[in-house]
Structure formats: structure tokens, C-alpha cells
Amino acid sequence: MSKWTVEMTDEARAKLTDLLSRKEINNADVKVLLRWVDEMEEFGPKYIAQSAEWHDHELERDWAGFRSSAFSSSGRVIYRIDDNKIIVEVHRVTANHDYKK
């Protein structure tokens, strides 16, 4: 079984840093995000999608082709799957359901 790789875009990394500096997410949220990364890399997106814990779902409209997983009651990680490279690319981390592109 192939292992998956989670990569974060520069935009997502900057957004995460900004959310932390403004205290919109905290260290506990980061720990949950790191667990999401660990589980995604170990078990893959099908596992995450089927896990009730992550409330994972496909997105529509501007985000068609992307998925969202919850890391808190309102925090989301928006990502896409590249099957050819076995890569999960994180495009955004949001503290408040912000799906605007």
C-alpha cells in the first residue's frame, strides 16, 4: 500500500501563520491539524472521508474538485487530491468556514 504525502501551499502556510498570530486558532487546533496530516499520510483520503471525526466532504462551485475536513467546530482544511502523485495538497486552512476564493 502506498503512503500519501501531504503538502501545504505557500498561501495555506501563510494563512495558518496569520490565524495563529491573530489567535483565531490555537495550539490545540494545530495538534488536531497535525493528527489529520498523520492520518492522511498513513491511511489516505478514503479513510479521512469515511471517518465521522473529520466531517470530510466534497466542495462545489468555486471549490469544485476540492474537499474540506473539519479540525474544530468551525475550522476547516481545504485540500485536493492528486492521485497521480499520491499527494494531498492543502490549499487553505480557515478558522470560520471561509470558502471564498
Number of C-alpha atoms within 10 A of each C-alpha: 5 9 12 22 18 19 15 16 14 12 13 20 16 14 17 20 14 13 16 16 11 10 11 14 20 12 10 11 16 14 12 14 20 13 13 20 19 15 15 21 18 15 15 21 20 10 14 18 18 12 11 9 13 18 16 22 15 15 16 11 7 10 16 10 12 18 21 24 21 22 25 18 10 11 20 24 23 25 25 19 18 12 9 6 9 16 19 21 18 23 19 22 29 20 21 13 15 13 15 6 6
